[in-house]
Amino acid sequence: MASGELKLSGWEVGEVRRLPGMDVKKIGRDLYEIFIGPQHPGSGHMRIIVRLDGDVMVEVDPDLGYVHRTMEKLAEGRSYIKVIPLMERMAILDACNITLPYVEAVEKLLDLEPPERAKYLRVLLCEINRIASHLYGMGIFGVFLGHSTMYMWPFGDREVFVELAERLTGARLTHTYAVPGGVRRDVPDGFTDDLRKAIRYMRKRLEDYRKIFLDNPVIRARLEDVGVIPRNLAIELGIVGPNLRASGVEYDVRLIEPYEVYDELDFEIPVFEEGDALARTWVRVEEIRQSLRILEQVADKLDKMPREGVMHDKFWAKAPKLYKDVYAREGRVKLMPLFATLRVPKGKAFARAEAGRGEIVYYVESEGGMTPYRVRVVSPSFRNAIVFKYIAPGHRLMDLPAIYGSIDYFPPEADR
Amino acid sequence: MEEARRRAEEALAGIYESVEEGKGFVSFIVPLERLVEAAEALKSAGFDHVKSVTAVDRPKEGVIEVTYHASSYGDPELARGIIGLTVRIPRDNPRMPSLSRIWVSAEFQEREVFEFFGVIFEGHPDLRPILLAPPIAELRPLRKDFVVKEEPVYRGPIQKVEKPP
């Protein structure tokens, strides 16, 4: 072949080339600007703009907002009860944790506290959600690292907990379970026995995860000392959840400001010192173990309690007889008509909870009407997004998936 | 909460104008020109991060109220409280100093307040819209004068009922 025919021209500075999954622009000799995403193997859409020197990242700019759904604005035009299914869309697999502080903030304004059994039921679903959320995050992490077993196992095992949530609430995801004053349903018959079975199964599986993933030499080589967040930097950046605890900060809302019945339950907060991607994965596995412990205690407690009182007396007293009959027969409460016209007294409330991916905070302001004046929500992933900007630079490009997956970043939750 | 409140009061003594009691937080209202000083005092008192930069539009009073809800990771005693640092800035000229040099954790959230309310944070390292596309951010969607029009419910084409012969 004549050498002139096959034109292998050099890559001009300023020229953009399309590679699978990313656009690459040469911005100088050995300097490249890469636009990764918004479609990429992770869950949800988010673009990362990376400037590379060779294959070392020198600047990382997370470009969020591809799945922004204007929740804070929409909430201003909806009645208080309708804000719950709206906010749930942030992280549908973590629905109870994500909406619980909103419900608590509204309860603070209404100045009422749900009955004891409702609190246990909330904790029950919160922990089921937390396990499902961690399994989901670990599965996506497996995708990022090309470890297909770690993708399929947690996604399969997550089904167990999604199934439990479905039996408890009637919906696999987006349960709208906690409502101001209580919860929507009681546990169905035989639920706690199945729950105990699921706990036994999951304990066994965690051991399998360790063998195939966490102690796997290939995975350890890719995760150890990658994306290290030192303790002081973790505090400074204000990151949340397992990522914070992997950096040696003992902060968990369930411990610091126990809500619902967390102060009556016996569990530990796993804290690691290393602050690298491997430690963050270990925190998730250990948290699943602790959540199983909580679930065991909640199951025992629910069995001992009489099956009554999932809604605050103030609301329950106004329920028609039909509602009470249905509850006595089937253990579920239809949403009472009073929720459609619920007026919340004037005031401002701030509430927080520990969701699967970290702390979620709500600020709710009421003017005394049927819709909130302002709902501000800061989700855990939005607070973790800053890690891309400050931690990723200095690593090689191939470490970016490891960092992304290890902080369990979830775009729909961050964008709200 | 009590301990956090006491420590914040101590740090902000002489700086704040008034205290606002919320449910689950206490907010200190400071004059705009002393905001940076107040933030530095809170930071050195142990309030090491910002949980939320909350802006509320109040068109009746002609102000935008920006609150930094700060708390602590390092000190478990302070972590139990949420301390708000509030400034009121005029709606028609919403400018205020950025606190993201003091609290890095506020950086992305200030960008969010910038795009949704049009508040200009002076001295912010990188003030660009973060969630919205720039033309949408121009509309300042979280201000109260931006009204979301609800779509009417579609009930299908009107069908004429023929009279039976």
Chai-1 contact restraints between the chains, C-beta under 6 A:
chainA,res_idxA,chainB,res_idxB,connection_type,confidence,min_distance_angstrom,max_distance_angstrom,comment,restraint_id
A,L64,B,I130,contact,1.0,0.0,6.0,A-B,restraint_1
A,L64,B,L131,contact,1.0,0.0,6.0,A-B,restraint_2
A,G65,B,L131,contact,1.0,0.0,6.0,A-B,restraint_3
A,H68,B,L131,contact,1.0,0.0,6.0,A-B,restraint_4
A,K73,B,P141,contact,1.0,0.0,6.0,A-B,restraint_5
A,K73,B,L142,contact,1.0,0.0,6.0,A-B,restraint_6
A,G77,B,V148,contact,1.0,0.0,6.0,A-B,restraint_7
A,K108,B,K23,contact,1.0,0.0,6.0,A-B,restraint_8
A,I235,B,D48,contact,1.0,0.0,6.0,A-B,restraint_9
A,I235,B,Y73,contact,1.0,0.0,6.0,A-B,restraint_10
A,I235,B,G74,contact,1.0,0.0,6.0,A-B,restraint_11
A,E236,B,V104,contact,1.0,0.0,6.0,A-B,restraint_12
A,L237,B,V104,contact,1.0,0.0,6.0,A-B,restraint_13
A,L237,B,S105,contact,1.0,0.0,6.0,A-B,restraint_14
A,G238,B,H49,contact,1.0,0.0,6.0,A-B,restraint_15
A,G238,B,S105,contact,1.0,0.0,6.0,A-B,restraint_16
A,V249,B,Y73,contact,1.0,0.0,6.0,A-B,restraint_17
A,Y251,B,Y73,contact,1.0,0.0,6.0,A-B,restraint_18
A,I256,B,A79,contact,1.0,0.0,6.0,A-B,restraint_19
A,I256,B,R80,contact,1.0,0.0,6.0,A-B,restraint_20
A,E257,B,R80,contact,1.0,0.0,6.0,A-B,restraint_21
A,K348,B,G22,contact,1.0,0.0,6.0,A-B,restraint_22
A,A349,B,K23,contact,1.0,0.0,6.0,A-B,restraint_23
A,A349,B,G24,contact,1.0,0.0,6.0,A-B,restraint_24
A,F350,B,G22,contact,1.0,0.0,6.0,A-B,restraint_25
A,F350,B,G24,contact,1.0,0.0,6.0,A-B,restraint_26
A,F350,B,F25,contact,1.0,0.0,6.0,A-B,restraint_27
A,F350,B,I82,contact,1.0,0.0,6.0,A-B,restraint_28
A,A351,B,G24,contact,1.0,0.0,6.0,A-B,restraint_29
A,V361,B,K51,contact,1.0,0.0,6.0,A-B,restraint_30
A,V361,B,S52,contact,1.0,0.0,6.0,A-B,restraint_31
A,Y363,B,T54,contact,1.0,0.0,6.0,A-B,restraint_32
A,R374,B,V56,contact,1.0,0.0,6.0,A-B,restraint_33
A,R376,B,T54,contact,1.0,0.0,6.0,A-B,restraint_34
A,V378,B,S52,contact,1.0,0.0,6.0,A-B,restraint_35
A,I386,B,F108,contact,1.0,0.0,6.0,A-B,restraint_36
A,D415,B,L131,contact,1.0,0.0,6.0,A-B,restraint_37
